[in-house]
Amino acid sequence: MNLFNGWTFVFTIINILVLYYILKKLLFKPVTQFLQERQDKIKTSLEEADREKKEAYELKAKYEEILQKADNEGKAIIDKAEKMAEIKANQIIEDAHKVAEEMIENARKEIELETVKAMHDLRTEISHLIVDAASRVIEKKFPIEDENIINEVIEEAGGSWYK
């Protein structure tokens, strides 16, 4: 039996080697190749995901920068519009003040002219009254020594009203 055990052992080893060779060719190689392909695919997917993630972060940063610029431009436009509105408002107020001053000055001139006209009319009226009074005095034959007195009275009456 010793011989039988030796040959059985050799055949078992040969069977194991043949089985190993067959399994290696038919099973281990395709499984190893499948696992390698799967590992490469996962590695490629992870690299692509990292690349896309990086691109997404870059795009996000770019959009945030664009939004910030737009926000800054919007604020600049609003500031500019506020300054322009303030300048326009100040100009309108200044123009209104000028118009008001012109109107006041015109009113003063008109008042002055009306005052002069009223004084002139009053002086003329007083002169008529004095002449009328003088003629009545003359009719009653009050002695008036000089015509210059009448003129002097007219001048004094007119001058006191005019001042």
C-alpha positions as CSV (number, residue, x, y, z in Angstrom):
1,M,0.0,0.0,0.0
2,N,2.9,2.2,0.3
3,L,3.2,2.3,-3.5
4,F,-0.4,3.1,-3.8
5,N,-0.1,6.0,-1.4
6,G,2.8,7.4,-3.3
7,W,1.1,7.2,-6.7
8,T,-2.1,8.6,-5.3
9,F,-0.1,11.4,-3.8
10,V,1.6,12.1,-7.1
11,F,-1.7,11.9,-9.0
12,T,-3.4,14.2,-6.5
13,I,-0.6,16.7,-6.9
14,I,-0.8,16.4,-10.7
15,N,-4.6,16.7,-10.5
16,I,-4.2,19.8,-8.3
17,L,-1.7,21.3,-10.7
18,V,-3.9,20.6,-13.7
19,L,-6.9,21.9,-11.9
20,Y,-4.9,25.0,-10.8
21,Y,-3.8,25.5,-14.4
22,I,-7.3,25.0,-15.8
23,L,-8.8,27.3,-13.1
24,K,-6.0,29.8,-13.7
25,K,-6.7,29.9,-17.5
26,L,-10.5,29.7,-17.3
27,L,-11.4,31.3,-14.0
28,F,-8.6,33.3,-12.3
29,K,-7.5,35.2,-15.4
30,P,-11.0,36.4,-16.4
31,V,-11.9,37.1,-12.8
32,T,-8.6,39.0,-12.2
33,Q,-9.1,40.8,-15.5
34,F,-12.7,41.6,-14.5
35,L,-11.6,42.9,-11.1
36,Q,-8.8,44.9,-12.7
37,E,-11.2,46.4,-15.2
38,R,-13.7,47.1,-12.4
39,Q,-10.9,48.7,-10.4
40,D,-9.8,50.8,-13.4
41,K,-13.4,51.8,-14.0
42,I,-13.9,52.9,-10.4
43,K,-10.6,54.7,-10.4
44,T,-11.6,56.5,-13.7
45,S,-15.0,57.3,-12.2
46,L,-13.5,58.8,-9.1
47,E,-11.0,60.8,-11.1
48,E,-13.8,62.1,-13.3
49,A,-15.9,62.9,-10.3
50,D,-13.0,64.8,-8.7
51,R,-12.4,66.6,-12.0
52,E,-16.1,67.5,-12.3
53,K,-16.2,68.5,-8.7
54,K,-13.2,70.8,-9.3
55,E,-14.9,72.2,-12.4
56,A,-18.0,72.7,-10.4
57,Y,-16.1,74.6,-7.7
58,E,-14.4,76.7,-10.3
59,L,-17.7,77.4,-12.0
60,K,-19.3,78.3,-8.7
61,A,-16.4,80.6,-7.9
62,K,-16.7,82.2,-11.4
63,Y,-20.5,82.7,-10.9
64,E,-20.0,84.1,-7.4
65,E,-17.4,86.5,-8.9
66,I,-19.8,87.5,-11.7
67,L,-22.6,88.0,-9.1
68,Q,-20.3,90.1,-7.0
69,K,-19.3,92.2,-10.0
70,A,-23.0,92.6,-10.9
71,D,-23.8,93.5,-7.3
72,N,-21.0,96.1,-7.3
73,E,-22.1,97.5,-10.6
74,G,-25.6,97.7,-9.4
75,K,-24.5,99.6,-6.3
76,A,-22.4,101.9,-8.4
77,I,-25.3,102.6,-10.7
78,I,-27.6,103.3,-7.7
79,D,-24.9,105.6,-6.2
80,K,-24.4,107.4,-9.4
81,A,-28.2,107.8,-9.8
82,E,-28.5,109.1,-6.3
83,K,-25.7,111.6,-6.9
84,M,-27.2,112.7,-10.2
85,A,-30.6,113.1,-8.5
86,E,-29.1,115.1,-5.7
87,I,-27.3,117.3,-8.2
88,K,-30.5,117.8,-10.2
89,A,-32.5,118.5,-7.0
90,N,-29.9,121.1,-5.9
91,Q,-29.9,122.7,-9.4
92,I,-33.7,122.8,-9.3
93,I,-33.6,124.4,-5.8
94,E,-31.0,126.9,-7.0
95,D,-33.0,127.8,-10.1
96,A,-36.1,128.2,-7.9
97,H,-34.2,130.5,-5.6
98,K,-33.0,132.6,-8.6
99,V,-36.5,132.8,-10.0
100,A,-37.8,133.8,-6.5
101,E,-35.1,136.4,-6.1
102,E,-35.9,137.8,-9.6
103,M,-39.6,137.9,-8.7
104,I,-38.9,139.7,-5.4
105,E,-36.6,142.2,-7.2
106,N,-39.3,142.8,-9.9
107,A,-41.9,143.2,-7.2
108,R,-39.7,145.7,-5.4
109,K,-39.1,147.7,-8.6
110,E,-42.8,147.6,-9.3
111,I,-43.6,148.8,-5.8
112,E,-41.0,151.5,-6.1
113,L,-42.5,152.6,-9.4
114,E,-46.0,152.5,-8.0
115,T,-44.8,154.5,-5.0
116,V,-43.2,157.1,-7.2
117,K,-46.4,157.3,-9.3
118,A,-48.6,157.6,-6.2
119,M,-46.3,160.3,-4.9
120,H,-46.4,162.1,-8.2
121,D,-50.2,161.8,-8.3
122,L,-50.5,162.9,-4.7
123,R,-48.2,165.9,-5.4
124,T,-50.3,166.8,-8.4
125,E,-53.5,166.6,-6.3
126,I,-51.9,168.6,-3.5
127,S,-50.8,171.2,-6.1
128,H,-54.3,171.4,-7.4
129,L,-55.7,171.8,-3.9
130,I,-53.2,174.5,-3.1
131,V,-53.9,176.3,-6.3
132,D,-57.6,176.0,-5.7
133,A,-57.2,177.3,-2.1
134,A,-54.9,180.1,-3.3
135,S,-57.4,181.1,-6.0
136,R,-60.1,181.2,-3.3
137,V,-57.9,183.3,-1.1
138,I,-57.2,185.7,-4.0
139,E,-60.9,186.0,-4.8
140,K,-61.5,187.0,-1.2
141,K,-58.8,189.5,-1.8
142,F,-56.4,188.5,0.9
143,P,-53.2,190.2,0.3
144,I,-50.5,187.8,-0.9
145,E,-47.3,189.6,-1.4
146,D,-45.4,187.1,-3.6
147,E,-46.2,184.2,-6.0
148,N,-43.1,182.6,-4.8
149,I,-44.8,181.8,-1.5
150,I,-47.4,179.7,-3.3
151,N,-44.7,177.8,-5.1
152,E,-42.7,177.3,-2.0
153,V,-45.8,175.9,-0.2
154,I,-46.4,173.5,-3.1
155,E,-42.8,172.4,-3.0
156,E,-42.8,171.9,0.8
157,A,-46.1,170.0,0.7
158,G,-45.0,167.8,-2.2
159,G,-41.5,167.2,-0.7
160,S,-42.8,166.1,2.7
161,W,-45.1,163.5,1.1
162,Y,-42.4,162.3,-1.2
163,K,-39.9,161.6,1.5
